[in-house]
Amino acid sequence: MKTARILVVDDEEHIRLLFKEELEDEGYAVDLASNGLEALEKLKQATYSVVVLDIKMPGMDGIQTLGEIKKINKDQPVILCSAYGEFKQDFASWVSDGYIVKSADTGELKEMVKRVSGA
Amino acid sequence: MDPVNILGKVIEISHSNLEIASRIEAILNILGHDMRMEEAVLYTLDKDKRLSCRFMNRTSRLFEILSGYRSHVGEGVVGTVAQKRVPQYFTHRDVPPRFGCLFYAHLDGATDRYRSFSFLPLSDDSFVYGVLLLCSSSNETIVDSDKIVLSIISRELGGILRTYDLLVSSKKRISELATLSELGRVLTSATEPHFLLQNIASITAKSFNAAFITIKLAHSFVRLDFQRFTSGEIDAAMEGPLRDLESEALRLRRPTSLADHALETPDGPRLALYCTPILSKDRVLGTITFCRKIEHQISMEEDDQYLVSAVANYISSGLETSFLNTKLRDVLKELGDAQKRVIEHEKLRSLGEMTANIAHEIRNPLVIIGGFTKRLAKQVQLDEKDNRYIEIIVGEVSRLEAILNEILDYVKDTPLILEPCILNSLLDEILYLLASDKSWERVRILKEYQPDLPSIICDVHQIKQVFINIILNAFQAMEAGGKLTLRTEVIQYQNASCVAVSVADTGGGIDPSLLDNIFNPFFTTKEKGSGLGLAISNKIVMHHNGHVEVRNRAGEGAVFAVYLPINNKTLSREG
């Protein structure tokens, strides 16, 4: 079975590390980007089943990055991920495919990635 | 004695600083001693225009007999002299028996020792003040020169009586002024209307020496529906006549009295009632009624009636002012409340921004700590004790995350998802949910729902959260058990039809010093409370253009009332 590729975008190094390891445990191949621009670079070089995108980032934030990603490929699956719960109801209008609130319990993240990637 | 000397003494006394009564008695004694008039008795006019003996000289014996009766002007010799203002002189031979009055029965024989009887009017040019009676056992006739002296002396006595009258009436005026000024003071002090009326009743009762004074409101006023304010006690026998008189005064819009048909109580004193309507510009506010014991005079004097209507005017203006004040105070309170709400909003906004940032900053490290700990726990073989430590770390991380969620819940401005909702059913649903727990057996639930309660437009999920919060608080306040009362009704609140839901507990109430803080975020009295429950509830209700109110029933419990507008125009436009 072809391994699904996931791109995790977060400005916090340790969050990136945690998500990477947790998702790798689930059998995904995980690439990392620490900001929006880096993420766009990665997306030009490779194809990802899902992008897990932090919202609050310095420079280009998650919502802007999401817009850019969809400009390049409007079918690119993206999961928004934030420490804020209050945007949860708005994610649909940002045409993302899911929204999770960051938690030490990564169960929800894994579920969402599985659903959106279809793998 | 030389008449000039006598007149000199009389005039000296009459212009002295002696008290009125002493002056009169001194002059009567001079008449007795220096003019050898053994009887010198002075009649004065009472308020009801009847003559009675008031003063006598030292040697008078008749005074005792004469003072037992009062005579009308024109009646007997004394009355005739008062009426005609002309002196009359008699000898023992031609004096009318009993001085022309049938009722002086005891006088028979008592006048035998006297040879002359003189009756002199005490008057000035315009008015008669009394009559002087002189009897002498030595002179049979009064010579003309003595008559002149007597007429001068009686003029002096008349002058003294006139001064006395003036003094009495000015004393009365002063006491009236004192009463009115005291009333003025009461009216200008910013007291509640009901204190005001009670004070007026007691001040006037004292001033009028009334058996009772009662003020009855005929109008339904703010917090003073048809109340009665009484100083003194209303005799049970008086209640009926009092009520009749009050409605008569209200109907006629003028003073009425029951004085002419004075009421007789079996053993008690005779009482008279006088009732005046309290008129305002365009309405009758009520009545004030005086009850007095009847002594000599039958009807209330005109002066007093004037004072009563002055008092009624005072009450009228006092009440109007007081109502205006109350209205003003209500408006001010409303304004204050509105301002408080604005401040609350501001506080929430800035707090919201701050908390969201803090929560975000904390959330990331927390996720990292918790996430990696869990990974460790999975990958490393640990003994039981270490596992326990790991569990503690993971547990505490989840707790912190839960707190953050709660804070962010409070902070976020979730758009309302609006739909119609009947609060009676919503409350039932919540009760079903909560009260199925065994711990609820200690609480008795009372539902006072208004049937056919209109539905309101609201975010049902959020409103449900509000009532769960408030009901749980009430439940938690009654650890030893108690009564939970849920009441729904339609009321007017701030000019809008609202559904009011009140939740009353019997948990002893809230410390009054804390009342102001209970809606503040993070304020709690519970050991494990976050202090956000009520703050969130309040915010939700505010978003619905509603209002949460707390009332403390001292020693009993607290009442939380939630007002939600029925026709929520702002909401329906947004939704």
HADDOCK unambig.tbl for C-alpha pairs under 7 A between the chains (distance, minus, plus):
assign (segid A and resid 14 and name CA) (segid B and resid 368 and name CA) 6.34 0.50 0.50
assign (segid A and resid 15 and name CA) (segid B and resid 368 and name CA) 5.94 0.50 0.50
assign (segid A and resid 18 and name CA) (segid B and resid 368 and name CA) 6.80 0.50 0.50
assign (segid A and resid 18 and name CA) (segid B and resid 371 and name CA) 6.61 0.50 0.50
assign (segid A and resid 18 and name CA) (segid B and resid 372 and name CA) 6.64 0.50 0.50
assign (segid A and resid 83 and name CA) (segid B and resid 360 and name CA) 5.27 0.50 0.50
assign (segid A and resid 83 and name CA) (segid B and resid 363 and name CA) 5.90 0.50 0.50
assign (segid A and resid 83 and name CA) (segid B and resid 364 and name CA) 6.84 0.50 0.50
assign (segid A and resid 84 and name CA) (segid B and resid 360 and name CA) 6.43 0.50 0.50
assign (segid A and resid 85 and name CA) (segid B and resid 408 and name CA) 6.92 0.50 0.50
assign (segid A and resid 86 and name CA) (segid B and resid 412 and name CA) 5.59 0.50 0.50
assign (segid A and resid 102 and name CA) (segid B and resid 367 and name CA) 6.77 0.50 0.50
assign (segid A and resid 103 and name CA) (segid B and resid 367 and name CA) 5.19 0.50 0.50
assign (segid A and resid 104 and name CA) (segid B and resid 366 and name CA) 6.96 0.50 0.50
assign (segid A and resid 104 and name CA) (segid B and resid 367 and name CA) 4.15 0.50 0.50
assign (segid A and resid 104 and name CA) (segid B and resid 368 and name CA) 6.65 0.50 0.50
assign (segid A and resid 104 and name CA) (segid B and resid 370 and name CA) 4.68 0.50 0.50
assign (segid A and resid 104 and name CA) (segid B and resid 371 and name CA) 4.40 0.50 0.50
assign (segid A and resid 105 and name CA) (segid B and resid 371 and name CA) 6.48 0.50 0.50
